């Protein structure tokens, strides 16, 4: 329609290191969904180099089949496919790997990163979460046909060498965009070689409402499995505790010598004979075992209890060990992990970065984060270990002042929860020492270059190191 056509335009992009000397032409084919075409992405020599170096690795393309057979050949897809891995390619391909994601980031505002190693897949993120997109780059000159058609919006991107078509496959809420339905046009004249960059299924969990919502739902299933595993463990621990209690309650009674005076008399004489030979410790151990054997044999109640304890309680315990509850739990978790993407260390670091950005942008204090009292009251960062993690990551990012504040908050939290009578507090005490050590290292990293300006006899350097030792000891 003319109203939509008036919104379409072309422009040059040249305000980034990769496009400063060789501007990239951009043509907007559609606003909703956003369909772009970039021109002059890579040089002809780079295209030729990639084709000649990887022609031998081309193989018949495969498609996603059933869950049991995910990698199958298609009768309608006859293309030859290969993957370009960073560690297996040379400098020209690595340059293309850097240039293309950088251009995507500059032109779309996305953070394009390798979803899995190689040119063929990139994870595209935005401030509202993942917006998986596709990047299609023709390698050959096509005189007729071979473009990419979007029938629901009436758009077709031409197959122009050194250009690339880019579009979003998902809406901002993470749902598939039906308007992005696309298909390759028949090739009438020429050869069609395409390098495709398809976003991975990963996403930035901290900024994706859909991803967090799905993660919260699946966590309920995970929680049920963890509780079942806990119940099984408690049952096993109960069997172990019952066996130990039964054994302790059936030990040789202190009244045994009173009840068996003849036995006491013979044992006392034997101990006296061995006293002169200085074999008392060894003999006492032997005598105790002898006492236990005689007592068990001569006492019908003790005989019954040891038979039942070994023949029933211990056997039940061994049978419970054969159930392999750990293996069943791990198998169940593996099945769950196949259905969702588990946050990795990058997601956790991204969440820390999000907290620090919120703290910096809105001036929110650490106490508000701890209590959860900012905006809508919610769950606070009450765990000392969470506070410690944020502090360490903030320091690693170069935010030393903020990192030290978080570390000091974690130290105070540990001191509040420390109970010398509670054995579990030992871990808290150890963690506090780690925190103090971390604080001292951060201080040293910040001020060591500054202190190096002073000579060793400098009173300032001496007083500072003395203060640092007092604060961290």
FIMARLO-583203 format. One record per residue (C-alpha): x, y, z. Coordinates in nm, 4 decimals. Example, Ala and Ser with C-alpha at 12.3 -4.5 7.8 and 13.67 -1.06 7.14 Angstrom:
BEGIN
+----------+----------+----------+
:        x :        y :        z :
+----------+----------+----------+
:   1.2300 :  -0.4500 :   0.7800 :
:   1.3670 :  -0.1060 :   0.7140 :
+----------+----------+----------+
// end
This chain:
BEGIN
+----------+----------+----------+
:        x :        y :        z :
+----------+----------+----------+
:   0.0000 :   0.0000 :   0.0000 :
:   0.1200 :   0.3574 :  -0.0684 :
:   0.0889 :   0.4484 :   0.3010 :
:   0.3340 :   0.1772 :   0.3992 :
:   0.5570 :   0.2317 :   0.0963 :
:   0.6129 :   0.5931 :   0.2007 :
:   0.7673 :   0.4696 :   0.5267 :
:   1.0343 :   0.2662 :   0.3460 :
:   1.3731 :   0.4215 :   0.2829 :
:   1.7439 :   0.3521 :   0.2240 :
:   2.0508 :   0.4859 :   0.4007 :
:   2.4225 :   0.4310 :   0.4561 :
:   2.5719 :   0.3105 :   0.7825 :
:   2.9281 :   0.4299 :   0.8527 :
:   2.9550 :   0.5170 :   1.2238 :
:   3.1242 :   0.2020 :   1.3539 :
:   3.4809 :   0.0674 :   1.3271 :
:   3.3705 :  -0.1977 :   1.0770 :
:   3.1795 :   0.0416 :   0.8504 :
:   3.3794 :   0.3639 :   0.8845 :
:   3.5973 :   0.3096 :   0.5763 :
:   3.3505 :   0.0924 :   0.3854 :
:   2.9931 :   0.2106 :   0.4522 :
:   2.7129 :  -0.0422 :   0.4395 :
:   2.4010 :   0.0369 :   0.2398 :
:   2.0741 :  -0.0468 :   0.4143 :
:   1.7370 :  -0.0919 :   0.2423 :
:   1.4214 :  -0.1180 :   0.4540 :
:   1.1778 :  -0.3601 :   0.2847 :
:   0.9228 :  -0.3772 :   0.5647 :
:   0.8522 :  -0.2016 :   0.8953 :
:   0.6348 :  -0.4701 :   1.0537 :
:   0.7884 :  -0.7186 :   1.0607 :
:   1.1211 :  -0.5446 :   1.0204 :
:   1.2896 :  -0.6759 :   0.7054 :
:   1.6195 :  -0.5198 :   0.6042 :
:   1.8737 :  -0.5773 :   0.3328 :
:   2.2390 :  -0.4834 :   0.3811 :
:   2.4690 :  -0.4205 :   0.0841 :
:   2.8462 :  -0.4554 :   0.0491 :
:   2.8834 :  -0.6690 :   0.3630 :
:   3.2019 :  -0.8566 :   0.2683 :
:   3.4522 :  -0.8354 :  -0.0134 :
:   3.4482 :  -1.0575 :  -0.3217 :
:   3.7892 :  -1.1941 :  -0.2272 :
:   3.6532 :  -1.3061 :   0.1112 :
:   3.3581 :  -1.4798 :  -0.0542 :
:   3.5895 :  -1.6580 :  -0.2972 :
:   3.8209 :  -1.7601 :  -0.0160 :
:   3.5374 :  -1.9075 :   0.1928 :
:   3.3993 :  -2.1009 :  -0.1048 :
:   3.7318 :  -2.2495 :  -0.2157 :
:   3.8464 :  -2.3411 :   0.1349 :
:   3.5208 :  -2.5143 :   0.2354 :
:   3.3953 :  -2.6678 :  -0.0896 :
:   3.5355 :  -3.0078 :   0.0060 :
:   3.3311 :  -3.0184 :   0.3293 :
:   2.9925 :  -2.9642 :   0.1628 :
:   2.7391 :  -3.2422 :   0.2243 :
:   2.3708 :  -3.3051 :   0.1686 :
:   2.1598 :  -3.0757 :   0.3856 :
:   1.9398 :  -3.2338 :   0.6502 :
:   1.6223 :  -3.1200 :   0.8245 :
:   1.4567 :  -3.1723 :   1.1605 :
:   1.2574 :  -3.4955 :   1.1647 :
:   1.0765 :  -3.6744 :   1.4458 :
:   1.1965 :  -3.6526 :   1.8074 :
:   1.3479 :  -3.9991 :   1.7651 :
:   1.5205 :  -3.9120 :   1.4357 :
:   1.6078 :  -3.5437 :   1.4435 :
:   1.8537 :  -3.5385 :   1.1553 :
:   1.6998 :  -3.6697 :   0.8316 :
:   1.7350 :  -3.6067 :   0.4603 :
:   1.4578 :  -3.4267 :   0.2749 :
:   1.3325 :  -3.5108 :  -0.0741 :
:   1.2571 :  -3.1452 :  -0.1442 :
:   1.5696 :  -2.9880 :   0.0055 :
:   1.8671 :  -3.0788 :  -0.2103 :
:   2.1146 :  -2.8125 :  -0.1007 :
:   2.4731 :  -2.8770 :   0.0030 :
:   2.5624 :  -2.7502 :   0.3508 :
:   2.8738 :  -2.7004 :   0.5602 :
:   2.9560 :  -2.5294 :   0.8891 :
:   3.2325 :  -2.2745 :   0.9332 :
:   3.3886 :  -2.3106 :   1.2774 :
:   3.6095 :  -2.0419 :   1.4254 :
:   3.8790 :  -2.2803 :   1.5437 :
:   3.8994 :  -2.4515 :   1.2026 :
:   3.9192 :  -2.1469 :   0.9775 :
:   4.1738 :  -1.8812 :   0.8909 :
:   4.1952 :  -1.5084 :   0.9488 :
:   3.9690 :  -1.4066 :   0.6597 :
:   3.6801 :  -1.6170 :   0.7862 :
:   3.7382 :  -1.4998 :   1.1411 :
:   3.7230 :  -1.1423 :   1.0153 :
:   3.3872 :  -1.2173 :   0.8519 :
:   3.2731 :  -1.3738 :   1.1801 :
:   3.3522 :  -1.0482 :   1.3572 :
:   3.2328 :  -0.8073 :   1.0918 :
:   2.8886 :  -0.9557 :   1.0289 :
:   2.7762 :  -0.9739 :   1.3986 :
:   2.9173 :  -0.6230 :   1.4526 :
:   2.7152 :  -0.4873 :   1.1607 :
:   2.4034 :  -0.6641 :   1.2893 :
:   2.4547 :  -0.5070 :   1.6295 :
:   2.5108 :  -0.1602 :   1.4853 :
:   2.2116 :  -0.1676 :   1.2534 :
:   1.9559 :  -0.3438 :   1.4725 :
:   2.0639 :  -0.2683 :   1.8295 :
:   2.1055 :  -0.6403 :   1.8970 :
:   2.3909 :  -0.8112 :   2.0725 :
:   2.4943 :  -1.0754 :   1.8199 :
:   2.7022 :  -1.3499 :   1.9758 :
:   2.7832 :  -1.7028 :   1.8690 :
:   2.5025 :  -1.9285 :   1.9824 :
:   2.7291 :  -2.2185 :   1.9103 :
:   3.0770 :  -2.1832 :   1.7691 :
:   3.0790 :  -2.0869 :   1.4053 :
:   2.9429 :  -1.8484 :   1.1485 :
:   2.6225 :  -2.0437 :   1.1023 :
:   2.4480 :  -1.9498 :   1.4252 :
:   2.4267 :  -1.6360 :   1.6335 :
:   2.2345 :  -1.5541 :   1.9497 :
:   2.0661 :  -1.2156 :   1.9093 :
:   1.9630 :  -1.0335 :   2.2245 :
:   1.7896 :  -0.7099 :   2.2992 :
:   1.6997 :  -0.5120 :   2.6110 :
:   1.3615 :  -0.6867 :   2.6282 :
:   1.4936 :  -1.0339 :   2.5804 :
:   1.5765 :  -1.2613 :   2.2906 :
:   1.4442 :  -1.1791 :   1.9460 :
:   1.5732 :  -1.4685 :   1.7351 :
:   1.6322 :  -1.3504 :   1.3814 :
:   1.7688 :  -1.4790 :   1.0528 :
:   2.0528 :  -1.3370 :   0.8452 :
:   2.0742 :  -1.4636 :   0.4833 :
:   2.3788 :  -1.3775 :   0.2754 :
:   2.3915 :  -1.4778 :  -0.0994 :
:   2.7388 :  -1.5665 :  -0.2268 :
:   2.6810 :  -1.5874 :  -0.6040 :
:   2.5538 :  -1.3524 :  -0.8680 :
:   2.1951 :  -1.4415 :  -0.9577 :
:   2.0366 :  -1.2873 :  -1.2671 :
:   1.6817 :  -1.4111 :  -1.2105 :
:   1.5025 :  -1.5621 :  -0.9104 :
:   1.6615 :  -1.6969 :  -0.5945 :
:   1.5294 :  -1.4282 :  -0.3585 :
:   1.3421 :  -1.4624 :  -0.0296 :
:   0.9651 :  -1.4034 :  -0.0367 :
:   0.7405 :  -1.2956 :   0.2517 :
:   0.3911 :  -1.3580 :   0.1116 :
:   0.1950 :  -1.2238 :   0.4097 :
:   0.3497 :  -0.8782 :   0.3800 :
:   0.3992 :  -0.8779 :   0.0040 :
:   0.7768 :  -0.8383 :   0.0192 :
:   1.0591 :  -1.0166 :  -0.1617 :
:   1.4278 :  -0.9518 :  -0.1008 :
:   1.6408 :  -0.9938 :  -0.4149 :
:   1.9416 :  -1.2278 :  -0.4230 :
:   2.2176 :  -0.9717 :  -0.4689 :
:   2.5768 :  -1.0785 :  -0.4246 :
:   2.7572 :  -0.9242 :  -0.1241 :
:   2.4217 :  -0.8282 :   0.0263 :
:   2.2300 :  -0.9869 :   0.3108 :
:   1.8653 :  -1.0011 :   0.4120 :
:   1.7760 :  -0.9736 :   0.7789 :
:   1.4435 :  -1.0256 :   0.9561 :
:   1.2948 :  -1.1135 :   1.2942 :
:   1.1234 :  -1.4478 :   1.3416 :
:   0.9714 :  -1.3682 :   1.6816 :
:   0.7771 :  -1.0835 :   1.8321 :
:   0.9063 :  -0.8949 :   2.1352 :
:   0.7009 :  -1.1178 :   2.3655 :
:   0.8813 :  -1.4237 :   2.2344 :
:   0.5888 :  -1.5593 :   2.0329 :
:   0.6374 :  -1.6512 :   1.6647 :
:   0.5483 :  -1.3731 :   1.4250 :
:   0.3130 :  -1.5151 :   1.1574 :
:   0.3952 :  -1.2229 :   0.9286 :
:   0.7560 :  -1.3446 :   0.9062 :
:   0.6489 :  -1.6553 :   0.7123 :
:   0.9010 :  -1.6836 :   0.4298 :
:   1.0285 :  -1.9102 :   0.1594 :
:   1.2988 :  -1.9209 :  -0.1048 :
:   1.2037 :  -1.8209 :  -0.4549 :
:   1.2860 :  -2.0591 :  -0.7427 :
:   1.6196 :  -1.9971 :  -0.9073 :
:   1.5732 :  -1.9266 :  -1.2782 :
:   1.9244 :  -1.8335 :  -1.3864 :
:   2.2481 :  -1.8500 :  -1.1909 :
:   2.3873 :  -2.0355 :  -0.8887 :
:   2.2488 :  -1.9836 :  -0.5425 :
:   2.5046 :  -2.0018 :  -0.2622 :
:   2.3915 :  -1.8640 :   0.0736 :
:   2.5553 :  -1.8159 :   0.4110 :
:   2.2854 :  -1.8158 :   0.6777 :
:   2.3122 :  -1.6857 :   1.0317 :
:   2.0230 :  -1.8200 :   1.2364 :
:   1.9798 :  -1.7155 :   1.5969 :
:   2.0090 :  -1.9839 :   1.8621 :
:   1.7209 :  -2.0715 :   2.0913 :
:   1.8968 :  -1.9146 :   2.3890 :
:   1.7866 :  -1.5858 :   2.5399 :
:   1.8764 :  -1.3308 :   2.8011 :
:   1.6742 :  -1.4652 :   3.0917 :
:   1.7122 :  -1.1576 :   3.3087 :
:   1.5433 :  -0.9294 :   3.0538 :
:   1.3031 :  -1.1757 :   2.8899 :
:   0.9572 :  -1.1840 :   3.0488 :
:   0.8609 :  -1.4896 :   2.8465 :
:   1.1788 :  -1.6791 :   2.9311 :
:   1.1495 :  -1.6008 :   3.3019 :
:   0.7820 :  -1.6995 :   3.3027 :
:   0.8540 :  -2.0338 :   3.1392 :
:   1.1470 :  -2.0903 :   3.3723 :
:   0.9246 :  -2.0234 :   3.6752 :
:   0.6638 :  -2.2727 :   3.5527 :
:   0.9189 :  -2.5451 :   3.4872 :
:   1.0820 :  -2.4817 :   3.8234 :
:   0.7607 :  -2.5988 :   3.9917 :
:   0.8037 :  -2.9379 :   3.8227 :
:   1.1699 :  -2.9400 :   3.9186 :
:   1.0734 :  -2.8544 :   4.2780 :
:   0.8383 :  -3.1516 :   4.2964 :
:   1.1161 :  -3.3795 :   4.1745 :
:   1.3603 :  -3.2338 :   4.4267 :
:   1.1089 :  -3.2860 :   4.7088 :
:   1.0548 :  -3.6481 :   4.6011 :
:   1.4300 :  -3.6953 :   4.5985 :
:   1.4513 :  -3.5387 :   4.9450 :
:   1.1816 :  -3.7769 :   5.0732 :
:   1.3731 :  -4.0749 :   4.9372 :
:   1.6948 :  -3.9476 :   5.0965 :
:   1.5223 :  -3.8933 :   5.4322 :
:   1.3874 :  -4.2469 :   5.4163 :
:   1.7372 :  -4.3781 :   5.3565 :
:   1.8823 :  -4.1609 :   5.6323 :
:   1.6056 :  -4.2864 :   5.8604 :
:   1.7055 :  -4.6476 :   5.7936 :
:   2.0685 :  -4.5627 :   5.8661 :
:   1.9792 :  -4.3745 :   6.1853 :
:   1.7515 :  -4.6538 :   6.3056 :
:   2.0244 :  -4.9112 :   6.2546 :
:   2.2798 :  -4.6982 :   6.4428 :
:   2.0373 :  -4.6329 :   6.7299 :
:   1.9565 :  -5.0009 :   6.7527 :
:   2.3225 :  -5.0878 :   6.7658 :
:   2.4043 :  -4.8265 :   7.0295 :
:   2.1146 :  -4.9363 :   7.2483 :
:   2.2284 :  -5.3001 :   7.2330 :
:   2.5881 :  -5.2425 :   7.3394 :
:   2.7238 :  -5.4427 :   7.6340 :
:   2.5504 :  -5.3161 :   7.9427 :
:   2.7631 :  -5.1566 :   8.2187 :
:   2.5835 :  -5.3927 :   8.4603 :
:   2.7263 :  -5.6967 :   8.2793 :
:   3.0028 :  -5.7533 :   8.5366 :
:   2.7499 :  -5.7280 :   8.8167 :
:   2.5223 :  -5.9803 :   8.6490 :
:   2.8083 :  -6.2141 :   8.5597 :
:   3.0498 :  -6.2115 :   8.8589 :
:   3.2443 :  -6.5220 :   8.7454 :
:   3.3107 :  -6.3654 :   8.4078 :
:   3.4251 :  -6.0466 :   8.5772 :
:   3.6636 :  -6.2382 :   8.8002 :
:   3.8347 :  -6.4269 :   8.5150 :
:   3.8717 :  -6.1104 :   8.3053 :
:   4.0233 :  -5.9254 :   8.6017 :
:   4.2836 :  -6.1988 :   8.6504 :
:   4.3737 :  -6.1965 :   8.2794 :
:   4.4187 :  -5.8203 :   8.2835 :
:   4.6458 :  -5.8473 :   8.5865 :
:   4.8680 :  -6.1015 :   8.4112 :
:   4.9063 :  -5.8804 :   8.1065 :
:   4.9743 :  -5.5683 :   8.3110 :
:   5.3301 :  -5.6728 :   8.3855 :
:   5.3914 :  -5.7464 :   8.0131 :
:   5.2914 :  -5.3877 :   7.9239 :
:   5.0365 :  -5.5105 :   7.6724 :
:   4.7423 :  -5.3490 :   7.8433 :
:   4.5995 :  -5.1422 :   7.5483 :
:   4.6104 :  -5.4352 :   7.3067 :
:   4.4720 :  -5.6769 :   7.5621 :
:   4.1956 :  -5.4413 :   7.6699 :
:   4.0740 :  -5.4244 :   7.3112 :
:   4.0849 :  -5.8034 :   7.2890 :
:   3.9144 :  -5.8370 :   7.6270 :
:   3.6340 :  -5.6051 :   7.5229 :
:   3.5708 :  -5.8125 :   7.2103 :
:   3.5773 :  -6.1262 :   7.4228 :
:   3.3316 :  -5.9730 :   7.6670 :
:   3.1034 :  -5.8768 :   7.3787 :
:   3.1094 :  -6.2265 :   7.2306 :
:   3.0392 :  -6.3977 :   7.5633 :
:   2.7672 :  -6.1519 :   7.6507 :
:   2.5956 :  -6.1918 :   7.3125 :
:   2.6061 :  -6.5690 :   7.3268 :
:   2.4929 :  -6.5960 :   7.6889 :
:   2.2179 :  -6.3294 :   7.6693 :
:   1.9115 :  -6.4428 :   7.4672 :
:   1.7857 :  -6.0845 :   7.4276 :
:   2.1200 :  -5.9662 :   7.2903 :
:   2.1256 :  -6.2651 :   7.0551 :
:   1.7772 :  -6.1814 :   6.9234 :
:   1.8610 :  -5.8153 :   6.8707 :
:   2.1813 :  -5.8762 :   6.6752 :
:   2.0116 :  -6.1341 :   6.4534 :
:   1.7211 :  -5.8998 :   6.3793 :
:   1.9512 :  -5.6014 :   6.3377 :
:   2.1716 :  -5.7725 :   6.0807 :
:   1.9087 :  -5.9939 :   5.9175 :
:   1.6345 :  -5.7346 :   5.8815 :
:   1.7411 :  -5.3746 :   5.9377 :
:   2.0747 :  -5.3972 :   5.7590 :
:   1.9214 :  -5.5967 :   5.4732 :
:   1.6478 :  -5.3311 :   5.4311 :
:   1.9153 :  -5.0650 :   5.4239 :
:   2.1147 :  -5.2495 :   5.1591 :
:   1.8026 :  -5.3031 :   4.9499 :
:   1.7319 :  -4.9297 :   4.9660 :
:   2.0842 :  -4.8601 :   4.8405 :
:   2.0066 :  -5.0731 :   4.5354 :
:   1.7202 :  -4.8430 :   4.4290 :
:   1.9709 :  -4.5864 :   4.2938 :
:   1.7585 :  -4.2856 :   4.3781 :
:   2.0411 :  -4.0563 :   4.2674 :
:   2.0457 :  -4.2098 :   3.9191 :
:   1.6670 :  -4.1835 :   3.8889 :
:   1.6782 :  -3.8204 :   3.9985 :
:   1.9542 :  -3.7298 :   3.7526 :
:   1.7665 :  -3.9041 :   3.4687 :
:   1.4518 :  -3.7110 :   3.5560 :
:   1.6439 :  -3.3831 :   3.5587 :
:   1.8047 :  -3.4630 :   3.2228 :
:   1.4592 :  -3.5165 :   3.0717 :
:   1.3488 :  -3.1819 :   3.2142 :
:   1.6587 :  -3.0044 :   3.0833 :
:   1.5775 :  -3.1264 :   2.7322 :
:   1.2550 :  -2.9231 :   2.7469 :
:   1.4001 :  -2.5942 :   2.8684 :
:   1.7239 :  -2.4035 :   2.8369 :
:   1.9080 :  -2.4022 :   3.1656 :
:   2.0603 :  -2.0630 :   3.2512 :
:   2.4360 :  -2.0735 :   3.2185 :
:   2.7106 :  -1.8646 :   3.3760 :
:   2.6625 :  -1.5931 :   3.1135 :
:   2.2968 :  -1.5632 :   3.2123 :
:   2.3940 :  -1.5289 :   3.5788 :
:   2.6541 :  -1.2653 :   3.4939 :
:   2.3940 :  -1.0877 :   3.2830 :
:   2.1567 :  -1.0854 :   3.5791 :
:   2.4310 :  -0.9309 :   3.7964 :
:   2.4902 :  -0.6713 :   3.5269 :
:   2.1167 :  -0.5976 :   3.5257 :
:   2.1120 :  -0.5438 :   3.9018 :
:   2.4110 :  -0.3110 :   3.8834 :
:   2.2515 :  -0.1134 :   3.5991 :
:   1.9281 :  -0.0746 :   3.7955 :
:   2.1265 :   0.0327 :   4.1001 :
:   2.3231 :   0.2899 :   3.9003 :
:   2.0348 :   0.4232 :   3.6897 :
:   1.7764 :   0.4662 :   3.9642 :
:   2.0065 :   0.5251 :   4.2597 :
:   1.8710 :   0.2268 :   4.4525 :
:   2.0625 :   0.1476 :   4.7691 :
:   2.1945 :  -0.1968 :   4.8543 :
:   1.9671 :  -0.2037 :   5.1589 :
:   1.6690 :  -0.1694 :   4.9257 :
:   1.7940 :  -0.4643 :   4.7213 :
:   1.8408 :  -0.6678 :   5.0391 :
:   1.4912 :  -0.5894 :   5.1663 :
:   1.3303 :  -0.5975 :   4.8224 :
:   1.1716 :  -0.2620 :   4.9019 :
:   1.1925 :  -0.0694 :   4.5764 :
:   0.9107 :  -0.0195 :   4.3310 :
:   0.6835 :  -0.3133 :   4.4097 :
:   0.7977 :  -0.4877 :   4.7306 :
:   0.9149 :  -0.8377 :   4.6591 :
:   1.1851 :  -1.0891 :   4.7372 :
:   1.5096 :  -0.9347 :   4.8579 :
:   1.8704 :  -1.0408 :   4.8206 :
:   1.8884 :  -1.1667 :   5.1788 :
:   2.1418 :  -1.4428 :   5.1116 :
:   2.4987 :  -1.3519 :   5.2019 :
:   2.6223 :  -1.5752 :   4.9240 :
:   2.4117 :  -1.3885 :   4.6642 :
:   2.5427 :  -1.0587 :   4.7991 :
:   2.8965 :  -1.1933 :   4.7838 :
:   2.8474 :  -1.3075 :   4.4229 :
:   2.7229 :  -0.9643 :   4.3152 :
:   3.0154 :  -0.7984 :   4.4917 :
:   3.2766 :  -1.0220 :   4.3311 :
:   3.1272 :  -0.9787 :   3.9837 :
:   3.0990 :  -0.6020 :   4.0293 :
:   3.4660 :  -0.5874 :   4.1248 :
:   3.5585 :  -0.8030 :   3.8243 :
:   3.3715 :  -0.5573 :   3.5991 :
:   3.5773 :  -0.2712 :   3.7402 :
:   3.3070 :  -0.1272 :   3.9686 :
:   3.5316 :  -0.1469 :   4.2740 :
:   3.3422 :   0.0934 :   4.5006 :
:   3.0078 :  -0.0772 :   4.4408 :
:   3.1705 :  -0.4198 :   4.4694 :
:   3.3188 :  -0.3354 :   4.8078 :
:   2.9807 :  -0.2139 :   4.9305 :
:   2.8166 :  -0.5419 :   4.8297 :
:   3.0984 :  -0.7430 :   4.9891 :
:   3.0692 :  -0.5450 :   5.3121 :
:   2.6931 :  -0.6063 :   5.3134 :
:   2.7575 :  -0.9779 :   5.2725 :
:   3.0046 :  -0.9696 :   5.5620 :
:   2.7471 :  -0.8026 :   5.7880 :
:   2.4840 :  -1.0564 :   5.6877 :
:   2.7210 :  -1.3401 :   5.7756 :
:   2.7962 :  -1.1911 :   6.1157 :
:   2.4255 :  -1.1547 :   6.1899 :
:   2.3605 :  -1.5199 :   6.1062 :
:   2.6687 :  -1.6582 :   6.2751 :
:   2.6015 :  -1.8939 :   6.5648 :
:   2.9054 :  -2.0664 :   6.7211 :
:   2.6819 :  -2.3384 :   6.8659 :
:   2.5399 :  -2.4235 :   6.5229 :
:   2.7598 :  -2.6506 :   6.3134 :
:   2.6098 :  -2.5141 :   5.9901 :
:   2.7465 :  -2.1727 :   6.0850 :
:   3.0959 :  -2.3077 :   6.0294 :
:   3.0417 :  -2.2668 :   5.6566 :
:   2.9296 :  -1.9106 :   5.7177 :
:   3.2420 :  -1.8459 :   5.9192 :
:   3.4553 :  -1.9841 :   5.6383 :
:   3.2656 :  -1.7740 :   5.3848 :
:   3.3292 :  -1.4654 :   5.5942 :
:   3.7013 :  -1.5321 :   5.5762 :
:   3.6707 :  -1.5617 :   5.1980 :
:   3.4883 :  -1.2293 :   5.1876 :
:   3.7534 :  -1.0552 :   5.3922 :
:   4.0257 :  -1.2010 :   5.1732 :
:   3.8406 :  -1.0795 :   4.8639 :
:   3.8065 :  -0.7309 :   5.0099 :
:   4.1776 :  -0.7192 :   5.0823 :
:   4.2609 :  -0.8296 :   4.7272 :
:   4.0332 :  -0.5640 :   4.5822 :
:   4.1981 :  -0.2981 :   4.7966 :
:   4.5371 :  -0.4152 :   4.6848 :
:   4.4382 :  -0.4192 :   4.3156 :
:   4.3081 :  -0.0627 :   4.3412 :
:   4.5803 :   0.0981 :   4.5483 :
:   4.8931 :  -0.1036 :   4.4712 :
:   4.9841 :   0.1194 :   4.1715 :
:   4.9218 :   0.4229 :   4.3906 :
:   5.1312 :   0.2896 :   4.6789 :
:   5.4154 :   0.2074 :   4.4422 :
:   5.4677 :   0.5813 :   4.4015 :
:   5.5853 :   0.5964 :   4.7612 :
:   5.9158 :   0.4643 :   4.8828 :
:   5.9040 :   0.1792 :   5.1297 :
:   5.9840 :   0.3969 :   5.4328 :
:   5.6814 :   0.6122 :   5.3473 :
:   5.4651 :   0.6514 :   5.6613 :
:   5.1504 :   0.6654 :   5.4470 :
:   5.2209 :   0.3286 :   5.2845 :
:   5.3031 :   0.1771 :   5.6228 :
:   4.9881 :   0.3114 :   5.7888 :
:   4.7683 :   0.1996 :   5.5005 :
:   4.9028 :  -0.1548 :   5.5007 :
:   4.8613 :  -0.1667 :   5.8784 :
:   4.5006 :  -0.0457 :   5.8442 :
:   4.4357 :  -0.2998 :   5.5691 :
:   4.5740 :  -0.5798 :   5.7851 :
:   4.3529 :  -0.4774 :   6.0793 :
:   4.0403 :  -0.4521 :   5.8640 :
:   4.0884 :  -0.7941 :   5.7033 :
:   4.2171 :  -0.9927 :   5.9995 :
+----------+----------+----------+
// end
